[in-house]
Amino acid sequence: MASLAFALLLATAAHAEDAAVTAKFACADDKSIAANFGSDNVELSLSDGREMTLPQVISGSGARYANSDESVVFWNKGNTAFITEGPDETMTYADCTTD
């Protein structure tokens, strides 16, 4: 019986990982973001060559993902997104939309 429960647990976990959503955002200044949304984080591949995984954090509207000191923040709502960076929250990826 325990092995059946373990098998069901593994199957559920595998299905949850398969449920990740991938989106490609085209941004201003010929920049782009490839985003792989998990259940509680997002994996980003930026057109400048950087890759990062950011955990989801509290947001008033849309989805917000940030590193621990919030020096990099990825915002997503519907088919739009943007990234802010640094203490002055400079928008480094702006006007990003999916097709």
C-alpha positions in Angstrom: 0.0 0.0 0.0 2.8 2.4 0.8 4.5 1.8 -2.5 1.2 2.7 -4.3 1.0 6.0 -2.4 4.6 6.7 -3.2 4.0 6.0 -6.9 0.9 8.3 -6.9 3.0 11.0 -5.2 5.7 10.8 -7.9 3.1 10.9 -10.6 1.5 14.0 -9.1 4.9 15.7 -8.8 5.9 14.9 -12.4 2.5 16.2 -13.6 3.0 19.4 -11.7 6.4 20.0 -13.4 4.8 19.3 -16.8 2.2 22.0 -16.1 4.8 24.8 -16.3 4.0 27.5 -18.8 6.5 29.0 -21.1 6.2 32.4 -22.7 8.4 34.6 -25.0 8.2 38.3 -24.5 9.3 40.8 -27.2 10.4 44.1 -25.5 11.4 47.6 -26.5 14.9 48.2 -27.8 15.0 44.7 -29.5 15.2 43.0 -26.2 13.4 39.8 -25.3 12.6 37.6 -22.3 12.0 33.8 -22.3 10.0 32.9 -19.2 9.2 29.5 -17.8 6.6 29.9 -15.1 6.6 27.2 -12.4 4.1 26.9 -9.5 6.1 29.4 -7.3 8.9 30.8 -9.4 9.9 31.9 -12.9 13.0 30.9 -14.8 14.1 33.8 -17.1 16.5 33.8 -20.1 17.2 37.4 -21.1 18.4 38.5 -24.5 21.6 40.0 -22.9 22.6 36.4 -22.0 21.7 36.3 -18.3 19.6 33.5 -16.9 18.0 33.5 -13.4 15.3 31.9 -11.3 13.2 34.3 -9.3 10.7 33.2 -6.6 7.1 34.6 -6.7 6.5 37.4 -4.1 3.5 39.3 -3.0 1.8 41.5 -5.6 -1.2 43.8 -5.5 -2.0 43.0 -9.2 -0.5 40.5 -11.7 2.4 38.3 -10.8 5.6 39.6 -9.3 8.9 37.7 -9.0 12.0 39.0 -7.3 15.4 38.0 -5.9 16.0 38.2 -2.2 17.1 41.9 -2.1 14.6 42.9 -4.8 17.4 44.2 -7.0 15.8 42.3 -9.9 12.0 42.3 -10.2 10.0 40.7 -13.0 6.4 41.8 -13.3 3.8 39.9 -15.4 0.2 40.6 -16.0 -1.7 38.9 -18.9 0.5 39.1 -22.0 2.6 42.0 -20.7 5.8 42.1 -18.6 8.7 44.2 -17.6 11.9 44.0 -15.5 13.3 46.6 -13.0 16.8 46.5 -11.6 18.8 48.2 -9.0 18.0 50.4 -6.0 16.4 53.0 -8.2 14.2 50.3 -9.9 15.4 51.2 -13.4 13.2 49.5 -16.1 15.8 47.5 -18.1 13.2 45.5 -20.1 10.2 47.6 -21.0 7.0 47.3 -23.0 7.3 43.5 -23.2 4.4 41.6 -24.8 3.8 38.0 -26.0 2.5 37.3 -29.5 
